[in-house]
Amino acid sequence: MAKRMLAAGLLITFLMLLFIVRLASLQLLPSHGSAAPPAGGGRDGWKRMAVVQRQRSLVLDTGRGDFVDRYGKAITGETYLTVALFPVRPDARGNAQQLAALARLLGVEDSELNRRWDKLTAPDFWHSGSEDHPIRLSEAQADAIRKLGVSGIRVLPYRNRYMSGFDAKHWIGFTSQHPEWLMAAHQKDLLEGKRKLSEQVGGAGLEKSLDGLLHGIGETSVSYFIDGQNAPLHGLDVRVIQPKNKYYPLKVVTTIDLELQNELEAYADREGLKEGAIVVLDARNADIVAMVSRPKLQPGQFLTADGSEWENNALKAVEPGSIYKLVTAAAALEHHAVDRGETFECNGHYGKYGLSCWKEGGHGRLTFQEGLAQSCNIVFAEAAERLKAEQLQRTADALGVTGRVGWHSGKFGPFAKPLRLLEEEQAGRLFAADDPGHVDGGIMAQSGIGQRDVRMTPLQAANLIVTLLHRGSVHEPRLVSEIQFATGERMVELKARHAKGPGRRIGAHTAEALLRGMEAVVDHGTGRSIREGIWKVAGKSGTAETQNNGVPLNHQWFAGYGPVKSPRYAVAVLAANRPIGSGHQATRLFRGAMDIAAKRESHKQGS
């Protein structure tokens, strides 16, 4: 009995030794056959083979949070079925008939399928032609590919961040790989494995300002296990790895009306807006309903050496021209420098500072309110010179056109540091010098008509209109209303709110006078060409002198609201760097944008 037990033990020991030797040979010795041996071979070959095996994985979903519009319509993020190929050797894939059927389903010749598959050194999705995104399969195509039983190919759900037909939007921004920034800003997370150097991070817009939340808690990937000779390990085959947390990825609820946004983008392109912006704010609380910037954002493409095409022109401060006369008028009325019924004489020339009126020969005799309707430079240069620099500065501050006006906050909720939704927003300004005491009469006259050192963004211009509609109360334009967990529960609310102003705001009677003046602009003034339309509108036009590479050009503006009786939207349009003497594109775009918004409102009410 003891001898039999000893013999059995020796046999088992011998078999175990054989198994260990075989396992060691697979891990320690270089492989041969159709697959090339790992470079270097030798005693650390098993390490290299482990790396090769890890490389046989593919990211299906980055886990990054998505955006929806104010009605819950998806702006980013869609999941669809696609095909993934894994680099298995040719004789382990399938027979000729299977591969021929697969090629037909993918829309290519057998030779093209094999050629592309043979070139693979790492897993990849199947792309059609020059498409950036993996091929999209119908359910029928997916079922047919599954039934073929080809090894090294799988039908998988793919999460596409930017959907088909999606035009990049400056306010969303873009993502890109930025390992240097990750190492500087998130070294601890990298060390703990919470983030990877290869992941996509926000490069601009909300993608950047909300990156800390959007990046999520990890990606979903698929691994396809093969042996040392690039043949499938049947039984292990495919393994999906994903985070186990029902609350992620997050969803960002924006204030944007996506249908209106897309219609305005298409309209701007049809009308040939080459450079500029259209901003639409909700007149009730200054929420950003649409924000169009041109030229288009084209992530990954540099059309200029400085990347200036990436700039969001809705947030870029430039010379505002005559729309700034609204600020000057408010200051003059608030500080009793003029009276609404006071008359002025305009003969076309101011008589000093080289300043003249845009209308040759002048406007003749006109009241201050008519001066606003006709955008008379002489009236507003004189009104500005009657003011002290501090008075004009205080009024500009009170109206929210200096500094940055976009929604921002200190630390709150899940945000570890102060949050500014629109990080790219530039500050508006009145004077270049910090000390208004150095401002002379010439600076005041030119600043009063929106020239010299005055700067304003289209966002600030639209918000100025909302401020006047609210009788001087300044809001902070908001682009995000809340952030939700994947379950639909609210994580944090970003409430609409008023700006923390310098204290005093303009009086309601002053705001009312400016609103009536803007009605006169469209009724019989410089904006009378847009009097006809779906809604009765009011606003102020502007033309600012500027230069680009030494070439004299104009910035054309229009800012206003509609409908007049019950304002729904405040809109600002900038047509930047237009040839001198060209038609006023901004005024025309304003009327078109208002008509599109009116139709959209009618459609919503009808549905």
C-alpha positions in Angstrom: 0.0 0.0 0.0 2.8 2.4 1.0 4.6 1.6 -2.3 1.6 2.3 -4.4 1.1 5.6 -2.6 4.7 6.6 -3.1 4.5 5.7 -6.8 1.3 7.8 -7.2 3.0 10.7 -5.5 6.1 10.5 -7.7 3.8 10.4 -10.8 1.9 13.4 -9.7 5.1 15.2 -8.9 6.5 14.4 -12.3 3.4 15.6 -14.1 3.5 18.8 -12.1 7.1 19.4 -13.0 6.3 18.9 -16.7 3.5 21.4 -16.4 5.8 24.0 -14.7 8.5 23.5 -17.4 5.9 24.0 -20.1 4.5 27.1 -18.5 8.0 28.5 -18.0 8.8 27.8 -21.7 5.8 29.8 -22.8 6.5 32.7 -20.6 10.3 32.9 -20.7 11.2 31.8 -24.2 10.6 33.8 -27.3 7.7 32.6 -29.5 8.1 31.5 -33.1 5.9 30.7 -36.0 4.0 33.2 -38.1 4.2 35.8 -35.3 7.5 37.6 -35.0 9.3 37.0 -31.7 9.3 39.9 -29.2 12.3 42.1 -29.6 15.0 41.2 -27.2 13.7 37.8 -26.2 15.6 36.4 -23.3 14.8 36.2 -19.6 12.5 39.2 -19.6 10.5 37.9 -22.5 7.5 37.1 -20.3 7.3 40.8 -19.3 7.2 41.8 -22.9 4.5 39.2 -23.7 2.4 40.6 -20.8 2.7 44.0 -22.3 1.6 42.7 -25.7 -1.4 41.1 -24.1 -2.3 44.3 -22.3 -2.1 46.1 -25.7 -4.9 43.9 -27.0 -7.5 46.2 -25.5 -9.7 48.9 -26.9 -11.5 51.8 -25.3 -15.3 51.7 -25.9 -16.3 54.6 -23.7 -14.0 57.2 -22.2 -16.5 57.7 -19.3 -16.6 61.5 -20.0 -19.8 63.3 -19.1 -22.1 64.7 -21.7 -24.1 67.9 -22.5 -27.8 68.3 -23.1 -29.7 71.4 -24.0 -32.4 73.1 -21.8 -35.0 70.7 -23.1 -32.9 67.6 -22.4 -31.9 67.0 -26.0 -28.4 65.4 -26.3 -25.7 67.8 -27.6 -22.9 65.3 -27.1 -22.8 61.5 -26.7 -24.4 58.6 -28.6 -23.9 54.9 -28.5 -24.0 52.7 -31.5 -22.8 49.2 -32.7 -19.5 49.0 -34.5 -16.8 46.4 -35.4 -13.5 46.0 -33.6 -10.6 44.1 -35.1 -7.9 42.4 -33.0 -4.4 41.5 -34.3 -4.7 37.7 -34.5 -2.7 35.8 -37.1 -4.3 35.1 -40.5 -4.7 31.3 -40.1 -6.5 31.8 -36.8 -9.3 34.1 -38.1 -11.5 31.9 -40.1 -11.9 30.2 -43.5 -12.1 31.9 -46.9 -15.9 31.8 -47.1 -16.2 33.4 -43.6 -13.8 36.2 -44.5 -15.4 36.8 -47.9 -18.8 37.2 -46.2 -17.3 39.5 -43.6 -15.7 41.7 -46.3 -19.1 42.0 -48.1 -20.7 43.1 -44.9 -18.0 45.7 -44.4 -18.3 46.9 -48.0 -14.8 46.1 -49.1 -13.0 43.5 -51.2 -11.5 40.4 -49.5 -8.0 41.6 -50.3 -8.6 45.0 -48.7 -10.0 43.3 -45.5 -6.9 41.1 -45.2 -4.5 43.9 -46.0 -5.8 46.2 -43.3 -6.1 43.3 -40.8 -2.5 42.2 -41.5 -1.2 45.7 -40.8 -2.7 45.8 -37.3 -0.3 45.8 -34.4 -2.9 46.9 -31.9 -6.7 46.6 -31.7 -8.7 49.1 -33.8 -12.2 49.9 -34.9 -13.2 49.4 -38.5 -13.4 52.8 -40.3 -15.0 53.4 -43.6 -13.0 55.6 -46.0 -11.9 58.9 -44.5 -14.4 58.8 -41.6 -13.0 59.8 -38.2 -15.5 57.6 -36.3 -15.8 53.8 -36.5 -18.3 52.4 -38.9 -22.0 52.4 -37.7 -23.8 49.0 -38.0 -27.4 48.3 -38.3 -28.9 45.6 -36.1 -29.1 43.3 -39.2 -25.4 43.9 -40.0 -24.4 43.3 -36.4 -26.3 40.0 -36.3 -24.8 38.8 -39.5 -21.3 39.5 -38.4 -21.8 37.8 -35.1 -23.2 34.6 -36.8 -20.1 34.3 -39.0 -18.0 33.3 -36.0 -14.8 34.9 -37.2 -12.1 35.0 -34.6 -10.4 38.4 -33.8 -13.4 40.4 -34.7 -16.3 41.6 -32.4 -19.4 43.6 -32.6 -19.2 46.1 -29.8 -21.1 49.2 -28.5 -19.1 52.3 -29.1 -19.7 55.6 -27.3 -19.2 58.5 -29.8 -18.8 61.9 -28.1 -19.4 64.1 -31.0 -22.4 62.9 -33.0 -22.8 62.6 -36.7 -23.4 66.0 -38.3 -22.3 67.8 -35.2 -20.7 71.1 -35.9 -18.1 72.0 -33.2 -19.3 74.8 -31.0 -16.9 77.3 -29.3 -18.9 77.3 -26.0 -18.6 73.5 -25.7 -14.9 73.6 -26.9 -13.0 70.5 -27.6 -10.9 67.7 -26.0 -7.4 66.7 -26.7 -4.5 64.8 -25.2 -2.4 67.1 -22.9 0.0 64.9 -20.8 2.1 67.8 -19.7 -0.9 69.6 -18.1 -2.1 66.4 -16.5 1.3 65.9 -14.9 1.3 69.4 -13.6 -2.3 69.6 -12.4 -3.2 66.0 -11.5 0.0 64.3 -10.4 -1.7 62.7 -7.4 -4.6 61.3 -9.5 -2.1 59.9 -12.0 -0.1 58.1 -9.3 -3.3 56.7 -7.8 -4.4 55.4 -11.2 -7.5 57.7 -11.3 -6.3 59.4 -14.4 -4.1 58.4 -17.4 -1.6 60.5 -19.4 -3.3 59.3 -22.6 -6.8 60.5 -21.7 -8.6 63.3 -23.4 -8.9 66.6 -21.4 -10.8 69.8 -22.0 -9.0 72.3 -24.2 -11.5 75.1 -24.4 -15.1 76.1 -23.5 -17.2 74.1 -21.1 -15.0 71.0 -21.8 -12.2 72.9 -20.1 -14.0 74.8 -17.3 -15.9 71.6 -16.2 -13.1 69.1 -16.9 -12.7 68.2 -13.3 -16.2 66.7 -13.3 -16.5 65.7 -16.9 -13.5 63.3 -17.0 -15.5 60.9 -14.9 -14.2 57.9 -12.9 -12.8 55.7 -15.6 -13.2 54.3 -19.1 -14.9 51.2 -20.4 -12.6 49.0 -22.4 -12.6 45.5 -24.0 -9.6 43.1 -23.9 -9.2 40.3 -26.4 -6.9 37.6 -25.0 -4.4 35.8 -27.3 -1.6 33.4 -26.7 2.1 33.9 -27.5 1.5 33.0 -31.1 -1.3 35.5 -31.7 -4.0 33.0 -31.6 -7.3 33.5 -29.6 -7.4 32.0 -26.1 -10.8 30.4 -26.5 -12.7 30.4 -23.2 -11.1 33.7 -22.1 -11.7 35.5 -25.5 -13.3 39.0 -24.7 -13.4 40.7 -21.4 -15.2 44.1 -20.8 -13.8 46.2 -18.0 -15.9 49.2 -16.8 -16.4 51.3 -13.6 -19.0 50.0 -11.2 -20.7 53.2 -10.2 -24.3 54.0 -11.2 -23.8 57.7 -10.7 -21.3 58.3 -13.5 -20.9 59.6 -16.1 -22.4 63.0 -15.3 -24.8 65.0 -17.4 -24.4 68.8 -17.9 -27.7 70.6 -18.5 -27.0 73.7 -20.4 -29.3 76.8 -21.0 -28.9 76.4 -24.8 -31.8 75.8 -27.1 -30.1 73.4 -29.5 -32.5 73.7 -32.4 -32.3 77.5 -32.2 -28.5 77.3 -32.0 -28.2 75.1 -35.0 -30.7 77.2 -37.0 -28.7 80.4 -36.3 -25.4 78.7 -37.2 -26.8 77.7 -40.6 -28.3 81.1 -41.0 -25.0 82.9 -40.3 -23.2 80.7 -42.8 -25.9 81.3 -45.5 -25.6 85.0 -44.9 -21.8 84.9 -45.2 -20.7 85.9 -41.7 -17.0 85.2 -42.0 -15.9 86.7 -38.7 -18.1 87.7 -35.7 -20.8 86.4 -33.4 -24.5 86.1 -32.6 -25.5 86.0 -29.0 -29.1 85.3 -27.9 -30.0 85.7 -24.2 -33.3 84.9 -22.4 -34.7 88.4 -21.6 -36.1 87.1 -18.3 -32.8 86.1 -16.6 -29.9 86.5 -19.2 -29.5 82.8 -19.7 -27.5 82.1 -22.9 -30.0 80.5 -25.3 -27.6 80.5 -28.3 -24.1 81.6 -29.0 -22.7 81.5 -32.5 -19.1 82.3 -33.3 -17.4 82.5 -36.7 -15.1 81.4 -38.2 -16.0 77.8 -37.3 -14.2 75.9 -34.7 -12.3 73.1 -36.3 -10.5 71.1 -33.6 -7.2 69.7 -34.7 -6.8 72.1 -37.6 -4.6 75.2 -37.4 -5.6 77.7 -40.1 -3.5 80.5 -38.7 -0.1 80.4 -37.0 -1.6 81.7 -33.7 -4.7 79.5 -33.7 -6.9 82.6 -33.6 -9.7 80.7 -35.4 -10.3 78.9 -32.1 -11.3 82.2 -30.4 -14.9 82.5 -29.4 -15.8 85.9 -30.9 -18.8 86.1 -28.7 -16.4 86.5 -25.8 -13.7 88.6 -27.5 -13.7 92.4 -26.5 -13.5 94.7 -29.5 -14.4 98.3 -30.3 -18.2 98.7 -29.9 -18.8 101.9 -31.8 -22.2 103.5 -31.5 -23.9 100.8 -29.4 -21.8 102.3 -26.6 -23.9 105.4 -26.9 -26.4 103.6 -24.7 -23.9 103.8 -21.9 -23.0 107.4 -22.6 -26.7 108.3 -22.7 -27.3 106.5 -19.4 -24.4 108.5 -17.8 -25.6 111.8 -19.2 -29.2 111.3 -18.0 -28.1 109.9 -14.6 -25.8 112.8 -13.9 -28.0 115.4 -15.4 -25.5 116.4 -18.0 -28.3 116.6 -20.6 -32.1 116.7 -20.6 -34.1 114.3 -22.7 -35.8 117.2 -24.6 -32.6 119.3 -25.0 -31.7 120.2 -28.6 -28.3 120.0 -30.3 -27.0 121.3 -33.5 -25.1 118.9 -35.9 -23.5 120.3 -39.0 -21.4 117.2 -39.6 -18.2 118.4 -37.8 -17.5 118.6 -34.1 -14.9 121.3 -34.6 -12.1 119.6 -32.5 -10.3 116.3 -32.1 -10.8 115.6 -35.8 -14.2 114.2 -34.9 -17.1 114.3 -37.4 -20.5 112.8 -37.8 -21.1 109.7 -39.9 -23.8 111.7 -41.9 -22.3 114.0 -44.4 -23.6 117.5 -43.8 -24.9 116.5 -40.4 -28.3 116.0 -38.9 -29.2 119.6 -38.3 -31.2 120.4 -35.2 -32.3 117.4 -33.1 -33.1 116.4 -29.5 -31.0 114.2 -27.3 -33.4 111.2 -27.8 -33.4 111.8 -31.6 -29.6 111.9 -31.4 -29.8 108.4 -30.1 -32.2 107.3 -32.8 -30.0 108.8 -35.5 -26.8 107.8 -33.8 -25.4 111.3 -34.1 -21.7 111.5 -33.1 -21.8 115.2 -32.5 -24.6 114.9 -29.9 -22.8 112.2 -28.0 -19.4 113.7 -28.2 -20.8 116.9 -26.6 -22.7 114.9 -24.0 -19.6 112.9 -23.1 -17.5 116.0 -22.7 -20.0 117.4 -20.2 -19.4 114.4 -18.0 -16.5 113.7 -15.7 -14.5 110.6 -16.4 -15.5 109.1 -13.1 -19.2 109.5 -13.9 -18.9 107.7 -17.2 -16.8 105.0 -15.6 -19.3 104.5 -12.7 -22.2 104.2 -15.1 -20.3 101.7 -17.3 -19.5 99.7 -14.2 -23.2 99.9 -13.0 -24.3 98.6 -16.4 -21.9 95.6 -16.3 -19.9 96.4 -19.4 -16.5 96.6 -17.7 -14.9 93.4 -16.4 -16.4 90.0 -17.2 -20.1 89.3 -16.8 -20.4 85.6 -17.3 -21.7 83.3 -14.5 -19.0 82.6 -11.9 -18.7 81.5 -8.3 -16.4 80.8 -5.5 -15.9 77.3 -4.1 -19.2 75.4 -3.8 -20.7 72.0 -4.2 -18.4 69.5 -5.9 -16.0 72.3 -7.2 -12.7 72.4 -5.3 -11.8 75.8 -6.7 -13.7 78.9 -7.9 -15.7 78.2 -11.1 -16.0 80.5 -14.2 -18.1 78.8 -16.9 -16.8 81.0 -19.7 -13.0 81.1 -18.9 -12.2 82.6 -22.3 -14.4 85.7 -21.8 -12.4 88.9 -22.1 -13.1 91.9 -19.9 -14.8 95.0 -21.3 -13.3 98.4 -20.6 -13.8 102.1 -21.0 -10.4 103.7 -20.5 -7.0 102.2 -21.1 -5.6 104.1 -18.1 -6.6 102.9 -14.6 -6.7 106.5 -13.4 -9.7 108.5 -14.9 -7.9 111.7 -13.7 -5.6 111.4 -16.8 -8.6 111.5 -19.2 -9.0 114.7 -21.2 -11.8 116.1 -23.3 -10.6 114.4 -26.5 -10.6 111.0 -24.8 -14.1 111.6 -23.4 -15.5 112.6 -26.7 -14.1 109.6 -28.5 -15.0 107.2 -25.7 -18.5 108.6 -25.6 -19.1 107.2 -29.2 -17.5 103.9 -28.4 -14.1 104.4 -30.0 -10.5 104.9 -28.8 -9.8 102.4 -25.9 -13.4 101.2 -25.4 -13.9 97.5 -25.7 -17.0 95.2 -25.3 -17.8 91.6 -26.1 -21.1 90.6 -27.9 -22.0 88.7 -24.7 -21.7 91.9 -22.7 -23.6 93.9 -25.3 -26.5 91.4 -25.2 -26.4 91.5 -21.4 -26.5 95.3 -21.5 -29.9 95.0 -23.3 -31.2 92.6 -20.6 -30.0 95.1 -17.9 -32.0 97.9 -19.5 -35.0 95.6 -19.8 -34.7 95.0 -16.0 -34.5 98.7 -15.3 -30.8 98.6 -14.4 -30.5 95.3 -12.6 -27.5 93.4 -14.0 -27.6 89.6 -14.4 -24.7 87.1 -14.9 -25.4 85.2 -18.2 -25.5 81.5 -17.4 -24.6 78.7 -19.7 -25.2 75.7 -17.4 -28.3 75.3 -15.1 -27.4 72.1 -13.4 -25.2 69.0 -13.3 -26.9 65.6 -12.9 -25.8 62.1 -12.0 -26.2 59.3 -14.5 -29.3 58.3 -12.5 -31.0 61.7 -13.3 -30.6 63.0 -9.8 -29.3 66.5 -9.4 -25.7 66.8 -8.3 -25.6 70.6 -8.1 -27.7 73.5 -9.3 -26.1 76.6 -10.8 -28.8 79.2 -10.1 -29.6 82.2 -12.3 -28.5 85.3 -10.4 -27.8 89.0 -10.4 -24.2 90.3 -10.7 -22.5 91.7 -7.6 -22.3 95.2 -8.9 -20.5 98.3 -7.6 -23.5 99.2 -5.5 -25.6 101.9 -7.2 -27.4 101.0 -10.4 -29.0 103.3 -13.0 -32.5 104.5 -12.3 -35.6 102.9 -13.8 -36.5 106.2 -15.6 -33.1 106.3 -17.3 -33.5 102.7 -18.5 -37.0 103.5 -19.8 -35.7 106.4 -21.7 -33.1 104.3 -23.4 -35.6 101.6 -24.3 -37.8 104.2 -25.9 -34.8 105.5 -27.8 -34.1 102.0 -29.1 -37.7 101.8 -30.4 -37.1 105.0 -32.2 -33.9 103.6 -33.8 -35.9 100.9 -35.6 -39.0 103.0 -36.1 -37.4 105.9 -38.0 -33.7 105.9 -37.2 -30.6 104.0 -38.3 -32.3 100.7 -37.9 -35.4 101.4 -39.9 -34.4 98.9 -42.6 -35.4 96.1 -40.2 -38.7 97.5 -39.2 -40.7 94.8 -41.0 -40.6 91.3 -39.5 -42.5 88.8 -37.4 -41.9 90.6 -34.2 -41.7 94.4 -33.6 -38.1 94.9 -32.4 -36.0 97.7 -30.9 -32.2 98.1 -30.7 -29.1 100.1 -31.4 -26.8 99.9 -34.4 -23.1 100.6 -34.3 -20.1 100.9 -36.7 -16.6 101.0 -35.1 -13.4 102.0 -36.8 -10.6 99.4 -36.5 -7.5 98.1 -38.2 -6.2 94.7 -39.1 -2.6 94.5 -40.1 -2.7 98.2 -40.9 -5.8 97.9 -43.1 -8.7 100.2 -42.1 -11.9 98.2 -41.4 -15.2 98.4 -39.6 -16.8 96.3 -36.8 -20.5 96.4 -37.5 -22.8 95.9 -34.5 -26.5 95.6 -33.6 -27.9 94.9 -30.1 -31.6 94.9 -29.2 -34.6 93.0 -28.1 -38.0 91.7 -29.2 -40.9 91.6 -29.2 -41.1 95.1 -27.9 -44.4 94.7 -25.9 -43.3 91.5 -24.1 -39.5 91.0 -24.6 -38.5 87.4 -25.0 -34.9 87.6 -26.2 -32.0 90.1 -26.2 -29.7 89.7 -29.2 -26.3 91.1 -30.0 -24.7 90.7 -33.4 -21.1 91.5 -34.4 -19.9 91.4 -38.0 -16.2 91.9 -37.4 -13.5 93.4 -39.8 -15.8 94.3 -42.6 -14.7 96.4 -45.5 -15.3 100.2 -45.1 -18.5 101.2 -47.0 -19.9 97.6 -47.1 -23.6 97.0 -46.2 -24.4 96.8 -42.6 -24.4 93.0 -42.1 -25.0 93.0 -38.4 -28.3 94.9 -38.7 -29.5 92.4 -41.3 -28.4 89.4 -39.2 -30.2 90.8 -36.2 -33.5 90.9 -38.0 -33.0 87.4 -39.4 -32.0 86.1 -36.0 -35.1 87.6 -34.4 -37.4 86.1 -37.1 -35.8 82.7 -36.5 -36.3 83.0 -32.8 -40.0 84.2 -33.3 -40.7 81.1 -35.5 -39.1 78.9 -32.9 -41.3 80.4 -30.2 -44.4 79.9 -32.3 -43.5 76.3 -33.0 -42.9 75.6 -29.3 -46.3 77.1 -28.3 -48.0 75.2 -31.1 -46.6 71.9 -30.0 
